[in-house]
Amino acid sequence: MKLPTQTLLSEILHLTQHKNLKKGQTLHAHIIKTGQFSSTYIANTLINLYAKCQHLPQSNLIFQEIQEKDIVSYNTLINAHSQLGCVQNSIFVINLFKLLQTQVGLVPDDHTFPGVCNAAVNMLNVFVGQQVHSIAMKIGYGYDVFVGSSLVNMYCKLGFVCNARMVFDRMFERNSVTWASMISGYAMERLVCGALGVFRMMMWEDVGGVNEFVFTSVLSALTSSDDICVGKQLHCVVIKLGYSLVSSVGNAIVTMYVKCGILKDAFMSFEWVSDKNSITWTAMITGFVQSGDSEHALSLFSEMQFFGVKFNESTLVAVLNVCSDGGGLKLGKQIHGFLVKLGFESRIHVMTTLVGMYAKCCCIGDARKVFDCLHEPDIVSWTSMIGGYIQAEENECAIDLYCKMQIEGVMPNELTMARVLKASSNLVGLEQGKQIHAHTIKFGFGLELPIGSALLMMYAKCGNLKDGNLVFRRLPNKDVVSWNSMISGLSQNGCGHEALELFQEMQQENTNPDNITFVHILNACSHHGLVERGWLYFKMMSDEYGIAPRVEHFACMVDILTRAGKLHEAKELIETTTFDHGLHLWRILLSACRNYRDYELGAYAGEKLMELGSGESSTYVLLSGIYEVLGRREDVERVRKMMKLRGVTKVHGCSWIELKNYTHVFVVRDQLHPKIEQIQVNLEALSEQMKDEGYRPHFDLALVGFEV
């Protein structure tokens, strides 16, 4: 029995609202059986029904069977595919839009363009968006409030804020969506002045379109401490207009205070939010994490569990970062078990953070296990794992993982290349570093940060100052790290005068040095015996740049004085320091006393180190040798006894050399090298040759007779 058309339409709309696919299919069969499918109105509502139930193939089939398609038919299918958001559906939308333009008597309307604009956003294709914009202008919809709002939103999401503003300024009528989209566009590009300017214009015109979306958009633009005054004014406006109890606005206020670094006001706002959701809790936890307040972050996380609030990815990422910063491996493992229980082990963002957490806690084995469990690790995961190996000083493993990443066909980013270059620097592997440099060129990376600085550091550490200088001179923007790397390379490779000249050039370029710069400069003075210039730079730190000298700067000055033979002047400097400098300064003096054979002062420095509880074997070896030379056998026995009581053992020497892209490592008394027998034969031959030519080894009297 046929049902009236109006009854059918009402029934289909009811099933669409409730997404009742099963009954919808039954009704669809009844419509076909009774011959009512010929009605375009009914067919359009069926398209919408299947689309809302995400059965797009069936929607497409119904669309194809409509004999007389109207603009509603096209709009329904366009918007259905556009709302699902993937690239494949967006391409379908664009093709359908092209087909629509070929149909005689059919013209796109104000309901067509929003879906097409959204498809351009999903495709990240501004060229398609510009073509859609041109068509809208051509047929007279360019200044329509709905089409204009869609164009503004499209340009903003694609990062073309200037184009969005041009459309915005030319619109005769704007609604709340238009204003919120324009403000949000500025906020996404961190253009605070632009976002606030549009908001003030909206308030000035008193258009009555202010809503929660407008407030969340403008509040999201405020991200630094400089914006806090404006943020507080906006907070007052929110309260005045009665939006403070809206959950999304409350979340935006909490996030704004967190980003501006005002945790006290953030927490007060957090407590005022009546309907806290996971976003509210996560924003506050993240704030405590970023400020280094791990205790409050974890306390809030526990409280969140107590109230039964559901977690999201951002919550778990924030808490895992607490474990990373605080070295809380035990807690991190508990969170790991918790997220597995909640079913988050398939979320790539959470698992990547977990890899980083284990790596920062020096549990590189567990980090690798998590990494290997990822089905399709993204570039962030690969980079995080490579960084973990470097932090654990397993640079060879970092290089191996990068090679595996290349085999897997994963495209690296700037941070990946910078970390791999750092691994090469740590290994002092010049040839390997050159190959990675070639990779940066192959992948289209320039010399911007961080790759430029990493390349410069690699060449400097490997002693290739020529190529290092080429990289340095070609850097588009030289920051203090770049200058430091080049100065350090020159200083460490015996070019101290050139390092000092480069420092003067740095000053002329108006780049302010930092404390690391002065460490390198003082090292250059030390290697060249420039005592007076060393004192000059040491005083320049605080007098001209307001940098308080640290223990490393005092260590450099002690080194400068001891290398010049001014041992007692170095002793006076050490004893006049006003802060706890630990063992480092006395260790430098002790070594210098051995070199200059000032055994009395050496004994004084050695005793100071023993008082401070030195755990390095070299301290006891040197001090015992000094007492041996001075003939103080009781002190020799005392030092040896103290060394045994404290469990200090001599560290075996280790050296390595790179030949034909392979690193050979040698440890004292090590027999593991595959060619150890041939090496020993050659060493014996060299020893015999040295004796035949009259060479006699030099023995340090300070070490005579010491055995451990």
Beta strands, then each sheet from edge to edge (+ up, - down):
strand 1: 654-659
strand 2: 662-667
sheet 1: 1+ 2-
end
